[in-house]
Amino acid sequence: MKRLTIILMVAGLAFLGYACGSSTSNDDIDPVDPIVGDWISEGDNVATGLQDLANTASITAVFNEDNSYVVVSVDDSGSEVTFTGTYEAGEETSSGIRSIRLEQAQPVSVVSEGVFEIDGNTMTYEVIQTDPDIGATAPTVEGGFGSTVIGGQQTGSYWVQTFVRQ
């Protein structure tokens, strides 16, 4: 009898736990965009253009769920610059490449546009400033990585970089 009482108590607790559980289905939860999180690009993963023009050694990027971002760029002498703003990521295409628009607020107000793709914990990323106009045309989903155009010339992989999720 004592054994039956214990079995019934355990069964009752299991049912109580099930009955009190959340009734939210997975359909009710908005999935977190894969770009959300902490990323780092360093060494050869930094775009050649950023290495050549700004001596960039590493870039850490934090993309938040509220569509804000914080990017810290460190040059080869250890000097840091922090960039903040908001971003809007386009829908994933059949190729996996998505558009992105960044409205930087600090340290100066600029708009950059480009493309990115996430494969597991790796993000391929290419953006270029479009406002104020510097004579560049941003890469497109259709053109893929390396489709940035500056001065009428496609730049190839010069502005493409790789980030690794932290």
JOVENZI-V545824 format. One record per residue. N is the residue number from 0. RES is the residue in one small letter. D_LAST is the distance of its C-alpha to the last C-alpha in Angstrom with 2 decimals. Layout:
N_RES_D_LAST, N_RES_D_LAST
//
This chain:
0_m_55.45, 1_k_52.90, 2_r_50.62, 3_l_51.05, 4_t_50.21, 5_i_46.92, 6_i_46.02, 7_l_46.89, 8_m_44.87, 9_v_41.74, 10_a_42.36, 11_g_42.93, 12_l_39.70, 13_a_37.75, 14_f_39.49, 15_l_38.93, 16_g_35.19, 17_y_35.21, 18_a_37.50, 19_c_35.50, 20_g_32.17, 21_s_30.59, 22_s_32.50, 23_t_29.66, 24_s_29.09, 25_n_25.94, 26_d_27.87, 27_d_27.90, 28_i_24.14, 29_d_22.43, 30_p_19.33, 31_v_16.14, 32_d_15.60, 33_p_12.79, 34_i_11.82, 35_v_11.13, 36_g_7.72, 37_d_5.36, 38_w_5.44, 39_i_6.87, 40_s_10.24, 41_e_12.28, 42_g_15.55, 43_d_17.15, 44_n_14.40, 45_v_15.69, 46_a_18.68, 47_t_21.91, 48_g_23.51, 49_l_21.13, 50_q_21.60, 51_d_25.35, 52_l_26.07, 53_a_23.81, 54_n_22.83, 55_t_19.13, 56_a_17.06, 57_s_13.55, 58_i_12.21, 59_t_9.40, 60_a_9.84, 61_v_9.73, 62_f_11.86, 63_n_13.72, 64_e_16.03, 65_d_19.01, 66_n_18.39, 67_s_17.71, 68_y_15.17, 69_v_14.44, 70_v_13.77, 71_v_14.28, 72_s_15.88, 73_v_16.89, 74_d_19.93, 75_d_21.19, 76_s_23.24, 77_g_20.41, 78_s_21.56, 79_e_19.14, 80_v_19.81, 81_t_18.21, 82_f_18.74, 83_t_18.97, 84_g_20.47, 85_t_20.38, 86_y_19.54, 87_e_21.23, 88_a_19.91, 89_g_22.69, 90_e_23.27, 91_e_22.03, 92_t_24.86, 93_s_26.26, 94_s_24.56, 95_g_21.09, 96_i_20.98, 97_r_20.83, 98_s_22.15, 99_i_20.49, 100_r_22.39, 101_l_21.07, 102_e_23.56, 103_q_22.63, 104_a_24.48, 105_q_23.62, 106_p_24.56, 107_v_26.91, 108_s_27.45, 109_v_26.66, 110_v_25.77, 111_s_23.62, 112_e_23.59, 113_g_22.22, 114_v_20.43, 115_f_17.12, 116_e_16.35, 117_i_13.52, 118_d_14.00, 119_g_11.84, 120_n_8.22, 121_t_9.86, 122_m_11.41, 123_t_14.68, 124_y_15.83, 125_e_19.22, 126_v_20.77, 127_i_23.84, 128_q_25.78, 129_t_28.64, 130_d_30.17, 131_p_31.89, 132_d_33.01, 133_i_32.28, 134_g_33.94, 135_a_30.87, 136_t_30.50, 137_a_27.03, 138_p_25.81, 139_t_26.66, 140_v_25.58, 141_e_28.95, 142_g_28.67, 143_g_25.16, 144_f_22.95, 145_g_25.12, 146_s_27.51, 147_t_27.26, 148_v_30.84, 149_i_31.96, 150_g_35.67, 151_g_36.56, 152_q_34.49, 153_q_31.52, 154_t_28.80, 155_g_27.23, 156_s_23.76, 157_y_24.19, 158_w_21.83, 159_v_19.36, 160_q_15.87, 161_t_12.81, 162_f_9.21, 163_v_6.37, 164_r_3.80, 165_q_0.00
//
